[in-house]
Amino acid sequence: MPELPEVETIVRGLDPLVRRRRIEAVWWSGQGLHLGRKVDLRGLRAVAVGRAIVGVRRRGKYILIDVDGDPDRQGRNSGAGIIIHLGMTGRLRVQPKSAPRVPHTHVVLAFAGGDELRFVDARRFGWVTPGRPIAADAALAALGPDPLTELDAPALAAALGGARTPIKAFLLDQRRIAGVGNIYADEALFRAGVHPLRPAGRLTAAKWADLRDAIEEALAEGIEAKGASIDDFRHIDGARGSFQDRFLIHRRAGEPCVRCGGTVKKIVVGGRGTYVCERCQPRPRQRRAVARVPAPSRAMTGADGG
């Protein structure tokens, strides 16, 4: 599934291609009842047709397309637009209307002038939905802070406080932090020297700060490499990302650790394949349960009740 760097790469490539373009039609393939969300074709047409795109941005793993609209009573833009989630295999392409639509093209925005923005998704876990306004969408409202713009060390410490879940599972919870997925969680934890199974609430203050920096570092490097193309991710022009060539730990099971030379292991945390060097990322010690000593019985104390 595309993570924050992949989505940011798409946004940066898409924005200059569609900004100020006026949408004249919205098309849906009608294949299946819905994608990852039910297709609201009427709603998409209501927010898009006749409107010009004023910008493309990202929130976590979501792509947000803002359109111009009738101002509210305070003179502010209505905030309407289109929300896109790429799911596992979703892709966006801007192509001439004359170019054949490839199989699994499900939603199309047709622009005045002849081009189309096409959403293609073979596995149909992604979705395209209207935002009326975008900010009111329940999925977006539930997201945690963006790790590149809103997550400082105190904010991370506050989120981690008292959490018993393994730190890897914590990082994958979009309600905690928006945009970090399996790849970048592994890379950040390795950089910070934190074992993926360590309970989130047991990190020290120093490790909070290390992990915060490591998350930003891994994401920034992923953006610089224009994402990781392990399976299906492609740029807006169809090119591949190159971050997979820079992995320090992810997908390196059985290989020597790049730092210490120890063997990288693959384990499972929260149902996700997870890569770790247990020399550089020491496994947390299991806390021993304190045995309770039973209170002495009356027979043991010789009490007779008299």
C-alpha positions as CSV (number, residue, x, y, z in Angstrom):
1,M,0.0,0.0,0.0
2,P,1.4,3.5,-0.9
3,E,2.6,5.3,2.3
4,L,3.2,8.9,3.0
5,P,6.3,9.4,0.7
6,E,4.5,7.6,-2.2
7,V,1.4,9.7,-1.8
8,E,3.5,12.9,-1.5
9,T,5.2,12.0,-4.7
10,I,1.9,11.5,-6.5
11,V,0.6,14.9,-5.1
12,R,3.8,16.7,-6.3
13,G,3.5,15.3,-9.7
14,L,-0.2,15.7,-10.1
15,D,-0.7,19.2,-8.9
16,P,1.0,21.1,-11.8
17,L,-0.8,18.9,-14.3
18,V,-4.3,19.6,-13.1
19,R,-4.2,22.9,-11.3
20,R,-6.6,25.4,-12.8
21,R,-8.1,22.7,-15.1
22,R,-11.9,22.8,-15.3
23,I,-13.8,19.5,-14.8
24,E,-16.5,19.0,-17.4
25,A,-17.6,15.4,-16.6
26,V,-17.2,12.6,-14.2
27,W,-17.4,9.0,-15.4
28,W,-17.6,5.7,-13.4
29,S,-17.1,2.3,-14.9
30,G,-20.0,0.8,-13.0
31,Q,-17.9,-2.4,-12.5
32,G,-19.0,-3.9,-9.2
33,L,-21.1,-2.2,-6.6
34,H,-18.3,-0.1,-5.2
35,L,-14.5,0.2,-4.7
36,G,-13.1,0.5,-1.2
37,R,-16.0,2.9,-0.6
38,K,-19.3,3.0,-2.4
39,V,-19.0,5.2,-5.5
40,D,-21.2,8.3,-5.0
41,L,-21.3,9.3,-8.7
42,R,-24.0,11.9,-8.1
43,G,-22.0,13.4,-5.2
44,L,-18.8,13.5,-7.3
45,R,-20.6,15.3,-10.1
46,A,-22.1,17.8,-7.7
47,V,-18.8,18.9,-6.3
48,A,-16.7,18.6,-9.5
49,V,-18.5,19.3,-12.7
50,G,-18.1,22.9,-13.8
51,R,-15.5,23.5,-11.1
52,A,-11.8,24.3,-11.5
53,I,-9.1,22.5,-9.5
54,V,-7.3,25.0,-7.2
55,G,-4.8,22.6,-5.8
56,V,-3.8,19.0,-4.8
57,R,-2.5,18.2,-1.4
58,R,-2.0,15.3,1.0
59,R,-3.3,14.4,4.5
60,G,-1.7,11.2,5.7
61,K,-2.1,8.6,2.9
62,Y,-5.1,10.5,1.3
63,I,-4.9,12.7,-1.8
64,L,-7.2,15.7,-1.6
65,I,-8.2,17.7,-4.7
66,D,-9.6,21.1,-3.9
67,V,-12.0,22.8,-6.3
68,D,-13.3,26.3,-6.5
69,G,-16.8,26.8,-5.1
70,D,-19.4,29.2,-4.0
71,P,-18.2,31.0,-0.9
72,D,-20.0,30.7,2.4
73,R,-21.6,33.6,4.3
74,Q,-18.2,34.6,5.6
75,G,-16.8,34.7,2.1
76,R,-14.7,31.6,2.6
77,N,-14.4,28.8,0.0
78,S,-16.8,26.0,0.7
79,G,-14.0,23.5,1.2
80,A,-15.6,21.0,-1.3
81,G,-13.4,18.7,-3.3
82,I,-12.5,15.1,-4.0
83,I,-10.8,12.6,-1.7
84,I,-8.8,9.7,-3.1
85,H,-7.2,6.7,-1.4
86,L,-5.0,4.5,-3.5
87,G,-5.7,1.4,-1.5
88,M,-3.2,-1.4,-2.5
89,T,-3.0,-1.0,-6.3
90,G,-4.6,2.3,-7.1
91,R,-2.9,4.6,-9.7
92,L,-3.6,8.0,-11.1
93,R,-2.7,9.0,-14.7
94,V,-3.4,12.2,-16.7
95,Q,-3.9,11.1,-20.3
96,P,-5.5,12.5,-23.4
97,K,-9.1,11.6,-23.9
98,S,-8.2,9.9,-27.2
99,A,-5.9,7.4,-25.4
100,P,-7.6,4.0,-24.7
101,R,-8.6,3.5,-21.1
102,V,-6.7,0.5,-19.7
103,P,-8.5,-2.3,-17.9
104,H,-9.6,-1.6,-14.3
105,T,-10.1,2.2,-15.0
106,H,-12.9,2.9,-12.6
107,V,-13.3,6.7,-12.2
108,V,-12.4,9.5,-14.7
109,L,-12.4,13.2,-14.3
110,A,-12.7,14.7,-17.8
111,F,-11.1,18.2,-18.3
112,A,-12.1,20.9,-20.7
113,G,-9.5,20.7,-23.4
114,G,-9.4,17.0,-23.8
115,D,-7.3,15.4,-21.0
116,E,-8.6,13.0,-18.3
117,L,-7.5,12.2,-14.8
118,R,-8.0,8.4,-14.5
119,F,-8.2,6.3,-11.4
120,V,-7.1,2.7,-12.1
121,D,-7.3,0.0,-9.5
122,A,-7.0,-3.7,-10.2
123,R,-7.9,-4.9,-6.7
124,R,-10.5,-2.2,-6.0
125,F,-9.4,-1.4,-2.4
126,G,-8.9,2.2,-3.3
127,W,-11.6,4.8,-3.7
128,V,-12.7,8.2,-4.9
129,T,-15.3,10.1,-3.0
130,P,-16.7,13.6,-2.8
131,G,-15.8,15.8,0.2
132,R,-18.6,18.2,1.1
133,P,-16.5,19.7,2.6
134,I,-13.3,17.7,2.6
135,A,-12.5,18.5,6.2
136,A,-15.8,16.9,7.4
137,D,-14.9,13.5,6.0
138,A,-15.0,11.0,9.0
139,A,-11.8,9.1,7.9
140,L,-9.8,12.4,7.7
141,A,-11.1,13.7,10.9
142,A,-10.0,10.5,12.7
143,L,-6.4,10.8,11.5
144,G,-3.5,11.5,14.0
145,P,-0.9,14.2,13.4
146,D,1.1,14.4,10.2
147,P,4.6,13.2,11.0
148,L,6.3,15.8,8.8
149,T,4.4,18.8,10.0
150,E,2.6,18.1,13.3
151,L,4.6,15.5,15.2
152,D,7.2,17.0,17.6
153,A,8.8,15.0,20.4
154,P,6.3,16.2,23.1
155,A,3.4,15.3,20.8
156,L,4.8,11.8,20.3
157,A,5.5,11.4,24.0
158,A,1.9,12.4,24.8
159,A,0.6,9.9,22.2
160,L,2.8,7.1,23.5
161,G,2.1,7.6,27.2
162,G,0.7,4.5,28.8
163,A,0.2,2.6,25.5
164,R,0.8,-1.1,25.9
165,T,0.7,-2.0,22.2
166,P,4.0,-2.9,20.5
167,I,5.6,0.2,19.0
168,K,5.4,-1.1,15.5
169,A,1.7,-1.6,15.7
170,F,1.4,1.8,17.3
171,L,3.1,3.5,14.3
172,L,0.8,1.7,11.9
173,D,-2.3,3.0,13.6
174,Q,-3.4,5.9,11.5
175,R,-5.4,7.3,14.4
176,R,-2.1,7.8,16.2
177,I,0.2,9.0,13.4
178,A,-1.1,9.7,9.9
179,G,0.9,8.3,6.9
180,V,3.4,5.8,8.3
181,G,3.0,2.3,7.0
182,N,4.9,-1.0,7.1
183,I,8.0,0.0,5.2
184,Y,8.7,3.3,6.9
185,A,7.9,2.0,10.4
186,D,10.6,-0.7,10.0
187,E,13.1,1.8,8.7
188,A,12.4,4.4,11.4
189,L,12.6,1.8,14.3
190,F,15.9,0.5,12.9
191,R,17.3,4.0,12.8
192,A,16.2,4.7,16.3
193,G,17.4,1.4,17.7
194,V,14.0,0.4,19.0
195,H,12.7,-3.2,18.8
196,P,9.3,-3.4,17.0
197,L,7.9,-5.4,19.9
198,R,8.8,-2.9,22.6
199,P,5.6,-1.6,24.3
200,A,5.0,1.9,23.1
201,G,4.5,3.3,26.5
202,R,7.8,2.0,27.8
203,L,10.1,4.1,25.6
204,T,12.3,6.5,27.5
205,A,12.1,10.3,26.8
206,A,15.4,10.0,24.9
207,K,14.0,7.2,22.7
208,W,10.9,9.3,22.0
209,A,13.1,12.0,20.6
210,D,15.2,9.5,18.7
211,L,12.2,7.9,17.2
212,R,10.6,11.2,16.2
213,D,13.8,12.1,14.3
214,A,14.0,8.7,12.8
215,I,10.5,8.8,11.4
216,E,11.1,12.2,9.8
217,E,14.4,11.0,8.4
218,A,13.0,7.8,6.9
219,L,10.0,9.7,5.4
220,A,12.2,12.5,4.0
221,E,14.5,10.0,2.4
222,G,11.6,8.2,0.9
223,I,10.2,11.4,-0.6
224,E,13.7,12.2,-2.0
225,A,13.7,8.8,-3.7
226,K,10.2,9.4,-5.0
227,G,8.8,6.5,-3.0
228,A,9.4,2.7,-3.0
229,S,8.1,0.6,-5.9
230,I,8.1,-2.9,-4.5
231,D,4.9,-4.0,-6.1
232,D,2.4,-1.7,-7.8
233,F,3.4,1.9,-6.9
234,R,4.2,4.1,-9.8
235,H,4.5,7.9,-10.2
236,I,1.9,9.9,-12.1
237,D,4.0,9.4,-15.3
238,G,4.3,5.7,-14.7
239,A,7.9,5.7,-13.5
240,R,9.1,3.7,-10.5
241,G,10.3,5.0,-7.2
242,S,13.8,4.0,-6.0
243,F,13.6,4.0,-2.2
244,Q,13.6,0.1,-2.3
245,D,17.3,0.4,-3.3
246,R,18.0,2.3,-0.1
247,F,16.3,0.0,2.5
248,L,18.4,-0.4,5.6
249,I,16.3,-3.1,7.2
250,H,13.0,-3.7,5.4
251,R,12.9,-6.9,3.2
252,R,16.5,-7.8,4.2
253,A,15.8,-11.0,6.2
254,G,18.8,-13.3,6.2
255,E,21.2,-10.6,5.1
256,P,23.9,-9.0,7.3
257,C,22.9,-5.9,9.2
258,V,24.3,-2.7,7.5
259,R,25.5,-1.5,10.9
260,C,26.7,-4.5,13.0
261,G,26.9,-7.4,10.5
262,G,24.4,-9.5,12.5
263,T,21.7,-11.3,10.7
264,V,18.4,-9.5,10.0
265,K,15.4,-11.4,11.1
266,K,11.8,-11.4,9.9
267,I,9.1,-11.5,12.6
268,V,5.4,-10.8,12.8
269,V,4.0,-7.8,14.7
270,G,0.4,-7.1,14.6
271,G,-0.1,-9.4,11.7
272,R,2.5,-7.6,9.6
273,G,5.9,-8.9,8.4
274,T,8.5,-7.0,10.3
275,Y,12.3,-6.8,9.9
276,V,14.7,-6.3,12.8
277,C,18.3,-6.6,13.8
278,E,18.2,-7.8,17.4
279,R,21.7,-6.6,18.0
280,C,21.0,-3.0,17.1
281,Q,17.4,-3.2,18.3
282,P,17.5,-5.2,21.5
283,R,14.4,-7.3,22.2
284,P,12.6,-6.0,25.2
285,R,12.8,-8.1,28.4
286,Q,9.7,-9.8,29.5
287,R,8.5,-8.5,32.8
288,R,8.2,-11.3,35.3
289,A,4.9,-11.7,37.0
290,V,5.2,-11.2,40.8
291,A,4.0,-14.3,42.5
292,R,1.4,-13.5,45.2
293,V,2.0,-15.2,48.5
294,P,-1.4,-16.5,49.9
295,A,-2.4,-15.2,53.2
296,P,-1.8,-17.8,56.0
297,S,-4.8,-19.9,56.8
298,R,-6.2,-20.2,60.3
299,A,-4.8,-23.8,60.5
300,M,-1.4,-22.5,59.6
301,T,-1.5,-19.9,62.3
302,G,-3.0,-22.1,64.9
303,A,-6.0,-19.8,65.4
304,D,-9.0,-21.6,66.8
305,G,-11.5,-18.8,66.8
306,G,-11.7,-18.8,70.6
